[in-house]
Amino acid sequence: MARDYQIKILLDDEKVSRLQKAGLDTHSEEEGKKTIKITLPQKNQRKFRKAFPQAVLNEQTGEIDNFPEDAATMLFDAVIEYKTVEVMHLFLLKSYKPLAGRVPRQKVH
């Protein structure tokens, strides 16, 4: 059964202040660590799997494991830029480049 998953990003004091400056106070505390949760909707999962094949969609917890740290930073920057946590579609547009490294097609005629 398909479902939405959560990406947890750990926050330090600098990231918390950036969230507050952006007008977002959506972080939570778990086990003494501040985190922000970004939802990966079902409709974006295919593209997400292609962009981040090492990431694991954990069925039991509903979270994403092994999400790269540099991608998490990019995702957090997208949250700050667009001032919302519903940025997965925009984040995937920036991060998933299926034609990167390929030679542009030549004229067919």
C-alpha positions in Angstrom: 0.0 0.0 0.0 1.4 3.3 -1.0 1.8 6.0 1.6 3.5 9.3 2.3 6.9 9.3 4.0 8.6 11.8 6.3 12.2 13.1 6.0 13.6 14.3 9.3 16.2 17.0 9.2 18.2 17.7 12.4 18.3 21.3 13.4 21.1 23.2 15.1 20.7 26.7 16.6 21.5 28.4 13.2 18.9 26.4 11.3 16.3 27.2 14.0 17.0 30.9 13.8 16.7 30.7 9.9 13.3 29.0 10.3 12.1 31.7 12.6 13.3 34.5 10.3 11.4 32.8 7.5 8.3 32.8 9.6 8.2 29.1 10.1 7.9 27.6 13.6 7.3 24.0 12.5 10.1 22.2 14.2 9.6 19.7 17.0 11.8 18.1 19.6 12.4 14.3 19.7 14.8 12.7 22.1 16.3 16.2 23.0 17.1 17.0 19.4 15.2 19.6 17.3 14.0 18.3 13.9 11.8 19.4 11.1 9.7 16.9 9.1 9.2 17.2 5.4 6.6 15.1 3.7 7.4 13.0 0.6 4.0 12.6 -1.1 3.1 9.4 -2.9 3.1 11.1 -6.3 6.8 12.1 -5.9 8.2 8.8 -4.7 9.2 7.4 -8.2 11.2 10.5 -9.0 12.7 10.5 -5.4 13.8 6.9 -5.8 15.6 7.7 -9.1 17.2 10.8 -7.6 18.3 9.1 -4.4 18.7 5.4 -4.9 20.6 4.9 -1.6 17.7 6.3 0.4 15.4 3.7 2.0 11.7 4.2 2.4 11.1 2.6 5.8 7.6 1.0 5.8 7.5 0.4 9.6 8.3 3.9 10.7 7.0 5.9 7.7 10.4 7.7 7.5 13.2 7.8 5.0 16.6 6.4 6.1 20.0 7.0 4.5 19.1 10.4 3.1 22.3 12.1 2.0 23.4 15.0 4.2 24.1 17.4 1.3 20.6 16.7 -0.1 19.2 17.4 3.4 20.9 20.7 3.4 19.5 21.5 -0.1 16.0 20.5 1.1 16.3 22.7 4.1 17.4 25.6 1.9 14.3 25.0 -0.3 12.1 25.2 2.8 13.7 28.5 3.8 13.5 29.9 0.2 9.8 29.0 -0.3 8.8 29.6 3.3 6.8 26.3 3.5 7.5 22.7 4.3 5.5 21.5 1.2 8.5 21.8 -1.1 9.2 18.2 -2.2 8.1 18.8 -5.8 10.3 22.0 -6.1 13.2 20.2 -4.4 13.1 17.3 -6.8 13.0 19.7 -9.8 16.3 21.2 -8.5 18.0 18.0 -7.4 16.9 15.4 -10.0 18.6 16.0 -13.3 18.1 12.9 -15.5 20.0 14.3 -18.4 23.0 15.5 -16.4 26.3 14.4 -18.1 24.7 13.4 -21.4 25.5 14.9 -24.7 22.7 17.1 -26.1 20.9 15.5 -29.0 22.1 16.4 -32.5 19.8 17.7 -35.2 17.9 14.7 -36.7 17.1 16.2 -40.2 
